[in-house]
Amino acid sequence: MRSATTKPADVDTPKASQNALQIPEILESIVIWSLHLHYVYDDRCRRVNQLRRVAKVWQSTIDHNPTLRCFAFRDPLNTSSSSTSASPSQKTTLTTPSPPPRFSLAIFCRPYCTALEYELAAVTEIAYSHSKPIGQSEFQKVLHSITMTHSPIIKGFRMKRKVPRCLASNIFVTGPTVESIYLRFSGSADFDWLEALRKFAKPTDYVFNLFTNFEYDYHVESEEGVRGTDLVDAVGKAVGSFYELSGKGEGKDASFSIQKIEVWIGNPVLLKERPQSIPGWQIRTLWESKPWKS
């Protein structure tokens, strides 16, 4: 008799807890409480993106909660939790409107940027010299490993290198989101290559050189906000074009060498000017040359 009475309880208890986690209001309260209690700010981003993959109801709950969207760097509207959760009566009593989200100070999604830096660190040099591309195949392999995260081969490659898996590439690289960023490529090149670069540059790009040393600001723009895919695609497109400029056209056999790749973010309203002329920019180094290891 005792076993007969305890058996249904053993079966019903996990079902009850599972059912509770299917209720969005309960689930989001538990997740927010857990993130605040057990995780620092950077780890919250990684953890909440992992929880999105548990089930569809978890993904939907996280994507519809403003606090969790901000933790996950998935808030394209730049909305704050206070303005979203306020009741209509509370909103009518406000006398001083808050500034538009676009004027908020954006910060990098550090977990994603750190993982991306770790991946790109496998490339030792990006250069073209004596009619020979240096680091091109190495760079393409790393980009492939970043973008093809679901491939079994790439997963094995990552495990062997003990690479920290990048966060989902469809998250935004900043919070609040920014519509524009600049990738700054610093290096040296001969004058033929620099002339070809000026012809390649978009009107919103900037090329500055002092003799053979140069800085090239490559403009990346997205109306919804710059995501990880936009950032990686821009790095790949720009570097791929550098090799092409050396291998054909007026810049054929022209040499270049990249020493550093940085990402610049700032107030999107001011992004129509050259970054170095504006105070308050945030800079993150994505890659630096390591020729001594080649």
ChimeraX commands (.cxc) that place a marker at each C-alpha (Angstrom):
marker #1 position 0.00,0.00,0.00 radius 0.5
marker #1 position 2.79,2.38,0.83 radius 0.5
marker #1 position 4.49,1.81,-2.52 radius 0.5
marker #1 position 1.18,2.32,-4.32 radius 0.5
marker #1 position 0.60,5.68,-2.65 radius 0.5
marker #1 position 4.14,6.98,-3.15 radius 0.5
marker #1 position 4.47,5.98,-6.79 radius 0.5
marker #1 position 2.00,8.55,-8.22 radius 0.5
marker #1 position 3.68,11.29,-6.19 radius 0.5
marker #1 position 7.07,10.35,-7.64 radius 0.5
marker #1 position 5.65,10.53,-11.13 radius 0.5
marker #1 position 3.56,13.69,-10.69 radius 0.5
marker #1 position 6.25,15.84,-9.04 radius 0.5
marker #1 position 8.57,16.18,-12.07 radius 0.5
marker #1 position 5.53,16.72,-14.30 radius 0.5
marker #1 position 4.38,19.58,-12.11 radius 0.5
marker #1 position 7.78,21.26,-12.20 radius 0.5
marker #1 position 8.02,20.77,-15.93 radius 0.5
marker #1 position 4.59,22.26,-16.43 radius 0.5
marker #1 position 5.54,25.25,-14.30 radius 0.5
marker #1 position 8.54,25.93,-16.54 radius 0.5
marker #1 position 6.19,26.01,-19.53 radius 0.5
marker #1 position 4.43,29.08,-18.11 radius 0.5
marker #1 position 6.26,32.19,-19.44 radius 0.5
marker #1 position 5.56,34.35,-16.37 radius 0.5
marker #1 position 7.04,31.76,-13.99 radius 0.5
marker #1 position 9.90,30.87,-16.31 radius 0.5
marker #1 position 11.07,34.45,-16.83 radius 0.5
marker #1 position 10.97,35.15,-13.07 radius 0.5
marker #1 position 13.10,32.08,-12.35 radius 0.5
marker #1 position 15.61,32.88,-15.11 radius 0.5
marker #1 position 15.99,36.55,-14.08 radius 0.5
marker #1 position 16.40,35.58,-10.42 radius 0.5
marker #1 position 19.00,32.95,-11.32 radius 0.5
marker #1 position 20.98,35.32,-13.55 radius 0.5
marker #1 position 21.06,38.07,-10.93 radius 0.5
marker #1 position 22.03,35.64,-8.17 radius 0.5
marker #1 position 24.64,33.42,-9.80 radius 0.5
marker #1 position 26.15,35.32,-12.75 radius 0.5
marker #1 position 28.10,38.51,-13.26 radius 0.5
marker #1 position 27.15,40.78,-16.14 radius 0.5
marker #1 position 29.32,39.20,-18.88 radius 0.5
marker #1 position 28.35,35.64,-17.91 radius 0.5
marker #1 position 24.66,36.53,-18.05 radius 0.5
marker #1 position 24.93,37.16,-21.77 radius 0.5
marker #1 position 26.47,33.77,-22.42 radius 0.5
marker #1 position 24.10,31.94,-20.08 radius 0.5
marker #1 position 20.84,33.48,-21.31 radius 0.5
marker #1 position 21.78,32.67,-24.93 radius 0.5
marker #1 position 22.36,29.07,-23.88 radius 0.5
marker #1 position 18.95,28.96,-22.21 radius 0.5
marker #1 position 17.30,30.16,-25.44 radius 0.5
marker #1 position 18.25,26.83,-27.00 radius 0.5
marker #1 position 16.50,24.69,-24.37 radius 0.5
marker #1 position 13.04,24.79,-25.96 radius 0.5
marker #1 position 10.82,27.01,-28.10 radius 0.5
marker #1 position 8.92,28.32,-25.09 radius 0.5
marker #1 position 12.23,29.33,-23.47 radius 0.5
marker #1 position 13.30,31.14,-26.63 radius 0.5
marker #1 position 9.95,32.92,-26.92 radius 0.5
marker #1 position 9.98,33.91,-23.25 radius 0.5
marker #1 position 13.48,35.37,-23.41 radius 0.5
marker #1 position 12.80,37.20,-26.67 radius 0.5
marker #1 position 9.64,38.85,-25.27 radius 0.5
marker #1 position 11.10,39.96,-21.93 radius 0.5
marker #1 position 12.96,43.31,-22.14 radius 0.5
marker #1 position 15.36,42.49,-19.31 radius 0.5
marker #1 position 16.34,39.13,-20.77 radius 0.5
marker #1 position 16.61,40.61,-24.26 radius 0.5
marker #1 position 19.11,43.14,-22.95 radius 0.5
marker #1 position 21.10,40.43,-21.15 radius 0.5
marker #1 position 21.21,38.43,-24.39 radius 0.5
marker #1 position 22.14,41.45,-26.56 radius 0.5
marker #1 position 19.04,40.78,-28.65 radius 0.5
marker #1 position 17.11,44.02,-28.18 radius 0.5
marker #1 position 16.91,45.78,-31.56 radius 0.5
marker #1 position 14.62,48.52,-30.27 radius 0.5
marker #1 position 17.00,49.69,-27.51 radius 0.5
marker #1 position 14.07,49.71,-25.10 radius 0.5
marker #1 position 14.69,49.87,-21.36 radius 0.5
marker #1 position 12.89,47.56,-18.97 radius 0.5
marker #1 position 11.51,50.49,-17.00 radius 0.5
marker #1 position 9.83,52.17,-19.97 radius 0.5
marker #1 position 8.39,48.88,-21.21 radius 0.5
marker #1 position 7.07,47.60,-17.91 radius 0.5
marker #1 position 5.51,50.85,-16.72 radius 0.5
marker #1 position 1.73,50.90,-16.54 radius 0.5
marker #1 position -0.32,53.41,-18.58 radius 0.5
marker #1 position -1.18,55.38,-15.42 radius 0.5
marker #1 position 2.48,55.62,-14.47 radius 0.5
marker #1 position 3.47,56.75,-17.95 radius 0.5
marker #1 position 1.01,59.63,-17.91 radius 0.5
marker #1 position 2.46,61.01,-14.67 radius 0.5
marker #1 position 5.96,61.36,-16.09 radius 0.5
marker #1 position 6.87,65.02,-16.59 radius 0.5
marker #1 position 10.42,64.72,-17.97 radius 0.5
marker #1 position 10.76,62.34,-20.93 radius 0.5
marker #1 position 13.87,60.17,-21.00 radius 0.5
marker #1 position 16.42,60.86,-23.76 radius 0.5
marker #1 position 16.14,58.80,-26.94 radius 0.5
marker #1 position 17.92,55.43,-26.71 radius 0.5
marker #1 position 20.27,56.38,-29.55 radius 0.5
marker #1 position 22.01,58.85,-27.21 radius 0.5
marker #1 position 22.73,56.15,-24.62 radius 0.5
marker #1 position 26.32,55.04,-24.22 radius 0.5
marker #1 position 26.74,51.78,-26.10 radius 0.5
marker #1 position 29.01,49.07,-24.71 radius 0.5
marker #1 position 30.57,46.10,-26.45 radius 0.5
marker #1 position 29.17,42.62,-26.00 radius 0.5
marker #1 position 32.37,41.52,-24.30 radius 0.5
marker #1 position 31.76,37.74,-24.34 radius 0.5
marker #1 position 31.22,37.74,-28.10 radius 0.5
marker #1 position 34.15,40.09,-28.81 radius 0.5
marker #1 position 36.47,38.07,-26.56 radius 0.5
marker #1 position 35.55,34.82,-28.33 radius 0.5
marker #1 position 36.03,36.49,-31.72 radius 0.5
marker #1 position 39.44,37.84,-30.69 radius 0.5
marker #1 position 40.46,34.36,-29.56 radius 0.5
marker #1 position 39.46,32.90,-32.91 radius 0.5
marker #1 position 41.26,35.55,-34.96 radius 0.5
marker #1 position 44.40,35.15,-32.84 radius 0.5
marker #1 position 45.10,31.94,-34.77 radius 0.5
marker #1 position 46.11,34.16,-37.73 radius 0.5
marker #1 position 49.71,35.31,-37.36 radius 0.5
marker #1 position 50.07,37.62,-40.39 radius 0.5
marker #1 position 47.91,39.36,-43.00 radius 0.5
marker #1 position 50.19,40.61,-45.76 radius 0.5
marker #1 position 51.21,40.43,-49.40 radius 0.5
marker #1 position 54.87,40.61,-50.32 radius 0.5
marker #1 position 57.01,39.57,-53.29 radius 0.5
marker #1 position 53.98,38.38,-55.27 radius 0.5
marker #1 position 53.03,36.04,-52.44 radius 0.5
marker #1 position 49.97,36.22,-50.16 radius 0.5
marker #1 position 50.91,35.69,-46.51 radius 0.5
marker #1 position 48.26,34.36,-44.12 radius 0.5
marker #1 position 45.45,34.31,-46.70 radius 0.5
marker #1 position 44.57,30.62,-46.41 radius 0.5
marker #1 position 45.03,30.78,-42.65 radius 0.5
marker #1 position 42.65,33.73,-42.42 radius 0.5
marker #1 position 40.02,32.04,-44.63 radius 0.5
marker #1 position 40.17,28.90,-42.50 radius 0.5
marker #1 position 39.56,30.86,-39.31 radius 0.5
marker #1 position 36.64,32.75,-40.85 radius 0.5
marker #1 position 35.15,29.46,-41.98 radius 0.5
marker #1 position 35.47,28.04,-38.46 radius 0.5
marker #1 position 33.65,31.08,-37.05 radius 0.5
marker #1 position 30.75,31.12,-39.50 radius 0.5
marker #1 position 30.22,27.34,-39.80 radius 0.5
marker #1 position 29.66,26.61,-36.10 radius 0.5
marker #1 position 27.17,23.79,-36.75 radius 0.5
marker #1 position 29.51,21.66,-38.84 radius 0.5
marker #1 position 30.65,18.44,-37.06 radius 0.5
marker #1 position 34.14,18.94,-38.50 radius 0.5
marker #1 position 34.35,22.45,-37.11 radius 0.5
marker #1 position 33.06,21.28,-33.71 radius 0.5
marker #1 position 35.85,18.70,-33.58 radius 0.5
marker #1 position 38.37,21.33,-34.67 radius 0.5
marker #1 position 37.19,23.61,-31.88 radius 0.5
marker #1 position 37.40,20.88,-29.25 radius 0.5
marker #1 position 40.92,20.00,-30.34 radius 0.5
marker #1 position 42.03,23.65,-30.08 radius 0.5
marker #1 position 39.99,24.14,-26.88 radius 0.5
marker #1 position 38.41,27.20,-28.48 radius 0.5
marker #1 position 35.65,28.88,-26.44 radius 0.5
marker #1 position 32.59,28.62,-28.65 radius 0.5
marker #1 position 31.46,31.98,-30.01 radius 0.5
marker #1 position 28.06,33.18,-28.96 radius 0.5
marker #1 position 25.31,33.09,-31.56 radius 0.5
marker #1 position 26.38,35.32,-34.42 radius 0.5
marker #1 position 22.92,36.88,-34.76 radius 0.5
marker #1 position 23.25,38.82,-31.49 radius 0.5
marker #1 position 24.12,42.52,-31.54 radius 0.5
marker #1 position 27.74,43.50,-30.93 radius 0.5
marker #1 position 26.73,46.40,-28.68 radius 0.5
marker #1 position 24.05,47.30,-26.21 radius 0.5
marker #1 position 22.19,49.53,-26.83 radius 0.5
marker #1 position 22.48,48.71,-30.50 radius 0.5
marker #1 position 24.27,51.04,-32.90 radius 0.5
marker #1 position 23.50,51.36,-36.58 radius 0.5
marker #1 position 27.10,52.09,-37.56 radius 0.5
marker #1 position 30.57,50.98,-36.55 radius 0.5
marker #1 position 34.02,51.45,-38.04 radius 0.5
marker #1 position 36.65,48.80,-38.56 radius 0.5
marker #1 position 40.08,50.39,-38.49 radius 0.5
marker #1 position 42.88,48.59,-40.32 radius 0.5
marker #1 position 46.35,49.91,-39.48 radius 0.5
marker #1 position 49.46,48.90,-41.38 radius 0.5
marker #1 position 51.94,49.77,-44.09 radius 0.5
marker #1 position 51.87,49.49,-47.88 radius 0.5
marker #1 position 53.49,50.83,-51.01 radius 0.5
marker #1 position 51.98,53.74,-52.89 radius 0.5
marker #1 position 50.46,51.62,-55.68 radius 0.5
marker #1 position 48.46,49.61,-53.18 radius 0.5
marker #1 position 47.33,52.72,-51.32 radius 0.5
marker #1 position 46.14,54.27,-54.57 radius 0.5
marker #1 position 44.15,51.13,-55.34 radius 0.5
marker #1 position 42.70,51.22,-51.81 radius 0.5
marker #1 position 41.45,54.78,-52.28 radius 0.5
marker #1 position 39.57,53.71,-55.39 radius 0.5
marker #1 position 38.11,50.71,-53.55 radius 0.5
marker #1 position 36.99,52.71,-50.47 radius 0.5
marker #1 position 33.31,53.61,-50.11 radius 0.5
marker #1 position 32.30,57.28,-49.73 radius 0.5
marker #1 position 31.71,56.67,-46.00 radius 0.5
marker #1 position 35.15,55.06,-45.54 radius 0.5
marker #1 position 38.29,57.01,-44.66 radius 0.5
marker #1 position 41.86,56.46,-45.82 radius 0.5
marker #1 position 44.71,58.27,-44.12 radius 0.5
marker #1 position 48.39,57.68,-44.78 radius 0.5
marker #1 position 51.70,59.17,-43.76 radius 0.5
marker #1 position 54.25,57.97,-46.29 radius 0.5
marker #1 position 53.84,54.17,-46.29 radius 0.5
marker #1 position 51.95,53.89,-42.99 radius 0.5
marker #1 position 48.18,54.02,-43.30 radius 0.5
marker #1 position 44.88,53.79,-41.42 radius 0.5
marker #1 position 41.77,52.64,-43.23 radius 0.5
marker #1 position 38.36,53.11,-41.55 radius 0.5
marker #1 position 35.88,50.68,-43.08 radius 0.5
marker #1 position 32.27,51.70,-42.42 radius 0.5
marker #1 position 29.76,48.99,-41.41 radius 0.5
marker #1 position 26.09,49.93,-41.26 radius 0.5
marker #1 position 22.80,48.16,-40.48 radius 0.5
marker #1 position 19.46,49.88,-39.90 radius 0.5
marker #1 position 18.35,47.42,-37.22 radius 0.5
marker #1 position 21.73,47.36,-35.51 radius 0.5
marker #1 position 25.14,45.82,-36.21 radius 0.5
marker #1 position 25.18,42.10,-35.41 radius 0.5
marker #1 position 28.00,39.62,-35.04 radius 0.5
marker #1 position 27.41,38.39,-38.60 radius 0.5
marker #1 position 27.78,41.94,-39.93 radius 0.5
marker #1 position 31.06,42.36,-38.06 radius 0.5
marker #1 position 32.57,39.06,-39.24 radius 0.5
marker #1 position 31.37,39.55,-42.82 radius 0.5
marker #1 position 32.88,43.04,-42.91 radius 0.5
marker #1 position 36.27,41.81,-41.64 radius 0.5
marker #1 position 36.26,39.02,-44.21 radius 0.5
marker #1 position 35.20,41.29,-47.09 radius 0.5
marker #1 position 37.74,44.00,-46.29 radius 0.5
marker #1 position 40.71,41.66,-45.82 radius 0.5
marker #1 position 39.73,39.66,-48.90 radius 0.5
marker #1 position 39.72,42.89,-50.90 radius 0.5
marker #1 position 43.20,43.77,-49.62 radius 0.5
marker #1 position 44.60,40.61,-51.22 radius 0.5
marker #1 position 42.67,41.28,-54.42 radius 0.5
marker #1 position 44.07,44.80,-54.67 radius 0.5
marker #1 position 47.58,43.32,-54.62 radius 0.5
marker #1 position 46.86,40.60,-57.13 radius 0.5
marker #1 position 45.21,42.45,-60.00 radius 0.5
marker #1 position 44.56,45.82,-61.58 radius 0.5
marker #1 position 46.69,48.88,-60.96 radius 0.5
marker #1 position 47.88,47.54,-57.62 radius 0.5
marker #1 position 49.16,44.25,-59.07 radius 0.5
marker #1 position 52.07,42.87,-57.05 radius 0.5
marker #1 position 51.77,45.85,-54.70 radius 0.5
marker #1 position 52.67,44.91,-51.15 radius 0.5
marker #1 position 50.83,45.58,-47.91 radius 0.5
marker #1 position 50.98,44.47,-44.29 radius 0.5
marker #1 position 48.25,44.79,-41.66 radius 0.5
marker #1 position 49.44,45.31,-38.08 radius 0.5
marker #1 position 46.13,45.81,-36.26 radius 0.5
marker #1 position 42.36,45.51,-36.70 radius 0.5
marker #1 position 40.15,47.52,-34.33 radius 0.5
marker #1 position 36.43,48.11,-34.02 radius 0.5
marker #1 position 35.24,51.62,-33.13 radius 0.5
marker #1 position 31.82,52.50,-31.75 radius 0.5
marker #1 position 30.35,55.80,-30.63 radius 0.5
marker #1 position 27.21,57.90,-30.74 radius 0.5
marker #1 position 25.55,56.84,-34.04 radius 0.5
marker #1 position 24.38,60.42,-34.62 radius 0.5
marker #1 position 28.03,61.52,-34.96 radius 0.5
marker #1 position 29.22,58.71,-37.20 radius 0.5
marker #1 position 29.38,60.84,-40.32 radius 0.5
marker #1 position 32.83,62.15,-39.39 radius 0.5
marker #1 position 36.20,60.47,-39.15 radius 0.5
marker #1 position 36.30,58.58,-35.82 radius 0.5
marker #1 position 39.54,60.03,-34.49 radius 0.5
marker #1 position 38.09,63.56,-34.68 radius 0.5
marker #1 position 35.28,62.73,-32.23 radius 0.5
marker #1 position 35.75,62.37,-28.45 radius 0.5
marker #1 position 34.08,59.59,-26.51 radius 0.5
marker #1 position 34.76,56.70,-28.86 radius 0.5
marker #1 position 35.18,53.17,-27.55 radius 0.5
marker #1 position 37.82,51.02,-29.19 radius 0.5
marker #1 position 38.28,47.26,-29.13 radius 0.5
marker #1 position 41.26,45.51,-30.72 radius 0.5
marker #1 position 40.14,42.42,-32.63 radius 0.5
marker #1 position 43.49,41.31,-34.02 radius 0.5
marker #1 position 47.19,42.16,-33.98 radius 0.5
marker #1 position 50.00,40.90,-36.19 radius 0.5
marker #1 position 52.39,38.32,-34.75 radius 0.5
marker #1 position 55.00,37.95,-37.52 radius 0.5
marker #1 position 57.60,36.50,-35.17 radius 0.5
marker #1 position 55.50,33.33,-34.93 radius 0.5
marker #1 position 55.26,32.76,-38.67 radius 0.5
marker link #1:1,2 radius 0.2
marker link #1:2,3 radius 0.2
marker link #1:3,4 radius 0.2
marker link #1:4,5 radius 0.2
marker link #1:5,6 radius 0.2
marker link #1:6,7 radius 0.2
marker link #1:7,8 radius 0.2
marker link #1:8,9 radius 0.2
marker link #1:9,10 radius 0.2
marker link #1:10,11 radius 0.2
marker link #1:11,12 radius 0.2
marker link #1:12,13 radius 0.2
marker link #1:13,14 radius 0.2
marker link #1:14,15 radius 0.2
marker link #1:15,16 radius 0.2
marker link #1:16,17 radius 0.2
marker link #1:17,18 radius 0.2
marker link #1:18,19 radius 0.2
marker link #1:19,20 radius 0.2
marker link #1:20,21 radius 0.2
marker link #1:21,22 radius 0.2
marker link #1:22,23 radius 0.2
marker link #1:23,24 radius 0.2
marker link #1:24,25 radius 0.2
marker link #1:25,26 radius 0.2
marker link #1:26,27 radius 0.2
marker link #1:27,28 radius 0.2
marker link #1:28,29 radius 0.2
marker link #1:29,30 radius 0.2
marker link #1:30,31 radius 0.2
marker link #1:31,32 radius 0.2
marker link #1:32,33 radius 0.2
marker link #1:33,34 radius 0.2
marker link #1:34,35 radius 0.2
marker link #1:35,36 radius 0.2
marker link #1:36,37 radius 0.2
marker link #1:37,38 radius 0.2
marker link #1:38,39 radius 0.2
marker link #1:39,40 radius 0.2
marker link #1:40,41 radius 0.2
marker link #1:41,42 radius 0.2
marker link #1:42,43 radius 0.2
marker link #1:43,44 radius 0.2
marker link #1:44,45 radius 0.2
marker link #1:45,46 radius 0.2
marker link #1:46,47 radius 0.2
marker link #1:47,48 radius 0.2
marker link #1:48,49 radius 0.2
marker link #1:49,50 radius 0.2
marker link #1:50,51 radius 0.2
marker link #1:51,52 radius 0.2
marker link #1:52,53 radius 0.2
marker link #1:53,54 radius 0.2
marker link #1:54,55 radius 0.2
marker link #1:55,56 radius 0.2
marker link #1:56,57 radius 0.2
marker link #1:57,58 radius 0.2
marker link #1:58,59 radius 0.2
marker link #1:59,60 radius 0.2
marker link #1:60,61 radius 0.2
marker link #1:61,62 radius 0.2
marker link #1:62,63 radius 0.2
marker link #1:63,64 radius 0.2
marker link #1:64,65 radius 0.2
marker link #1:65,66 radius 0.2
marker link #1:66,67 radius 0.2
marker link #1:67,68 radius 0.2
marker link #1:68,69 radius 0.2
marker link #1:69,70 radius 0.2
marker link #1:70,71 radius 0.2
marker link #1:71,72 radius 0.2
marker link #1:72,73 radius 0.2
marker link #1:73,74 radius 0.2
marker link #1:74,75 radius 0.2
marker link #1:75,76 radius 0.2
marker link #1:76,77 radius 0.2
marker link #1:77,78 radius 0.2
marker link #1:78,79 radius 0.2
marker link #1:79,80 radius 0.2
marker link #1:80,81 radius 0.2
marker link #1:81,82 radius 0.2
marker link #1:82,83 radius 0.2
marker link #1:83,84 radius 0.2
marker link #1:84,85 radius 0.2
marker link #1:85,86 radius 0.2
marker link #1:86,87 radius 0.2
marker link #1:87,88 radius 0.2
marker link #1:88,89 radius 0.2
marker link #1:89,90 radius 0.2
marker link #1:90,91 radius 0.2
marker link #1:91,92 radius 0.2
marker link #1:92,93 radius 0.2
marker link #1:93,94 radius 0.2
marker link #1:94,95 radius 0.2
marker link #1:95,96 radius 0.2
marker link #1:96,97 radius 0.2
marker link #1:97,98 radius 0.2
marker link #1:98,99 radius 0.2
marker link #1:99,100 radius 0.2
marker link #1:100,101 radius 0.2
marker link #1:101,102 radius 0.2
marker link #1:102,103 radius 0.2
marker link #1:103,104 radius 0.2
marker link #1:104,105 radius 0.2
marker link #1:105,106 radius 0.2
marker link #1:106,107 radius 0.2
marker link #1:107,108 radius 0.2
marker link #1:108,109 radius 0.2
marker link #1:109,110 radius 0.2
marker link #1:110,111 radius 0.2
marker link #1:111,112 radius 0.2
marker link #1:112,113 radius 0.2
marker link #1:113,114 radius 0.2
marker link #1:114,115 radius 0.2
marker link #1:115,116 radius 0.2
marker link #1:116,117 radius 0.2
marker link #1:117,118 radius 0.2
marker link #1:118,119 radius 0.2
marker link #1:119,120 radius 0.2
marker link #1:120,121 radius 0.2
marker link #1:121,122 radius 0.2
marker link #1:122,123 radius 0.2
marker link #1:123,124 radius 0.2
marker link #1:124,125 radius 0.2
marker link #1:125,126 radius 0.2
marker link #1:126,127 radius 0.2
marker link #1:127,128 radius 0.2
marker link #1:128,129 radius 0.2
marker link #1:129,130 radius 0.2
marker link #1:130,131 radius 0.2
marker link #1:131,132 radius 0.2
marker link #1:132,133 radius 0.2
marker link #1:133,134 radius 0.2
marker link #1:134,135 radius 0.2
marker link #1:135,136 radius 0.2
marker link #1:136,137 radius 0.2
marker link #1:137,138 radius 0.2
marker link #1:138,139 radius 0.2
marker link #1:139,140 radius 0.2
marker link #1:140,141 radius 0.2
marker link #1:141,142 radius 0.2
marker link #1:142,143 radius 0.2
marker link #1:143,144 radius 0.2
marker link #1:144,145 radius 0.2
marker link #1:145,146 radius 0.2
marker link #1:146,147 radius 0.2
marker link #1:147,148 radius 0.2
marker link #1:148,149 radius 0.2
marker link #1:149,150 radius 0.2
marker link #1:150,151 radius 0.2
marker link #1:151,152 radius 0.2
marker link #1:152,153 radius 0.2
marker link #1:153,154 radius 0.2
marker link #1:154,155 radius 0.2
marker link #1:155,156 radius 0.2
marker link #1:156,157 radius 0.2
marker link #1:157,158 radius 0.2
marker link #1:158,159 radius 0.2
marker link #1:159,160 radius 0.2
marker link #1:160,161 radius 0.2
marker link #1:161,162 radius 0.2
marker link #1:162,163 radius 0.2
marker link #1:163,164 radius 0.2
marker link #1:164,165 radius 0.2
marker link #1:165,166 radius 0.2
marker link #1:166,167 radius 0.2
marker link #1:167,168 radius 0.2
marker link #1:168,169 radius 0.2
marker link #1:169,170 radius 0.2
marker link #1:170,171 radius 0.2
marker link #1:171,172 radius 0.2
marker link #1:172,173 radius 0.2
marker link #1:173,174 radius 0.2
marker link #1:174,175 radius 0.2
marker link #1:175,176 radius 0.2
marker link #1:176,177 radius 0.2
marker link #1:177,178 radius 0.2
marker link #1:178,179 radius 0.2
marker link #1:179,180 radius 0.2
marker link #1:180,181 radius 0.2
marker link #1:181,182 radius 0.2
marker link #1:182,183 radius 0.2
marker link #1:183,184 radius 0.2
marker link #1:184,185 radius 0.2
marker link #1:185,186 radius 0.2
marker link #1:186,187 radius 0.2
marker link #1:187,188 radius 0.2
marker link #1:188,189 radius 0.2
marker link #1:189,190 radius 0.2
marker link #1:190,191 radius 0.2
marker link #1:191,192 radius 0.2
marker link #1:192,193 radius 0.2
marker link #1:193,194 radius 0.2
marker link #1:194,195 radius 0.2
marker link #1:195,196 radius 0.2
marker link #1:196,197 radius 0.2
marker link #1:197,198 radius 0.2
marker link #1:198,199 radius 0.2
marker link #1:199,200 radius 0.2
marker link #1:200,201 radius 0.2
marker link #1:201,202 radius 0.2
marker link #1:202,203 radius 0.2
marker link #1:203,204 radius 0.2
marker link #1:204,205 radius 0.2
marker link #1:205,206 radius 0.2
marker link #1:206,207 radius 0.2
marker link #1:207,208 radius 0.2
marker link #1:208,209 radius 0.2
marker link #1:209,210 radius 0.2
marker link #1:210,211 radius 0.2
marker link #1:211,212 radius 0.2
marker link #1:212,213 radius 0.2
marker link #1:213,214 radius 0.2
marker link #1:214,215 radius 0.2
marker link #1:215,216 radius 0.2
marker link #1:216,217 radius 0.2
marker link #1:217,218 radius 0.2
marker link #1:218,219 radius 0.2
marker link #1:219,220 radius 0.2
marker link #1:220,221 radius 0.2
marker link #1:221,222 radius 0.2
marker link #1:222,223 radius 0.2
marker link #1:223,224 radius 0.2
marker link #1:224,225 radius 0.2
marker link #1:225,226 radius 0.2
marker link #1:226,227 radius 0.2
marker link #1:227,228 radius 0.2
marker link #1:228,229 radius 0.2
marker link #1:229,230 radius 0.2
marker link #1:230,231 radius 0.2
marker link #1:231,232 radius 0.2
marker link #1:232,233 radius 0.2
marker link #1:233,234 radius 0.2
marker link #1:234,235 radius 0.2
marker link #1:235,236 radius 0.2
marker link #1:236,237 radius 0.2
marker link #1:237,238 radius 0.2
marker link #1:238,239 radius 0.2
marker link #1:239,240 radius 0.2
marker link #1:240,241 radius 0.2
marker link #1:241,242 radius 0.2
marker link #1:242,243 radius 0.2
marker link #1:243,244 radius 0.2
marker link #1:244,245 radius 0.2
marker link #1:245,246 radius 0.2
marker link #1:246,247 radius 0.2
marker link #1:247,248 radius 0.2
marker link #1:248,249 radius 0.2
marker link #1:249,250 radius 0.2
marker link #1:250,251 radius 0.2
marker link #1:251,252 radius 0.2
marker link #1:252,253 radius 0.2
marker link #1:253,254 radius 0.2
marker link #1:254,255 radius 0.2
marker link #1:255,256 radius 0.2
marker link #1:256,257 radius 0.2
marker link #1:257,258 radius 0.2
marker link #1:258,259 radius 0.2
marker link #1:259,260 radius 0.2
marker link #1:260,261 radius 0.2
marker link #1:261,262 radius 0.2
marker link #1:262,263 radius 0.2
marker link #1:263,264 radius 0.2
marker link #1:264,265 radius 0.2
marker link #1:265,266 radius 0.2
marker link #1:266,267 radius 0.2
marker link #1:267,268 radius 0.2
marker link #1:268,269 radius 0.2
marker link #1:269,270 radius 0.2
marker link #1:270,271 radius 0.2
marker link #1:271,272 radius 0.2
marker link #1:272,273 radius 0.2
marker link #1:273,274 radius 0.2
marker link #1:274,275 radius 0.2
marker link #1:275,276 radius 0.2
marker link #1:276,277 radius 0.2
marker link #1:277,278 radius 0.2
marker link #1:278,279 radius 0.2
marker link #1:279,280 radius 0.2
marker link #1:280,281 radius 0.2
marker link #1:281,282 radius 0.2
marker link #1:282,283 radius 0.2
marker link #1:283,284 radius 0.2
marker link #1:284,285 radius 0.2
marker link #1:285,286 radius 0.2
marker link #1:286,287 radius 0.2
marker link #1:287,288 radius 0.2
marker link #1:288,289 radius 0.2
marker link #1:289,290 radius 0.2
marker link #1:290,291 radius 0.2
marker link #1:291,292 radius 0.2
marker link #1:292,293 radius 0.2
marker link #1:293,294 radius 0.2
view
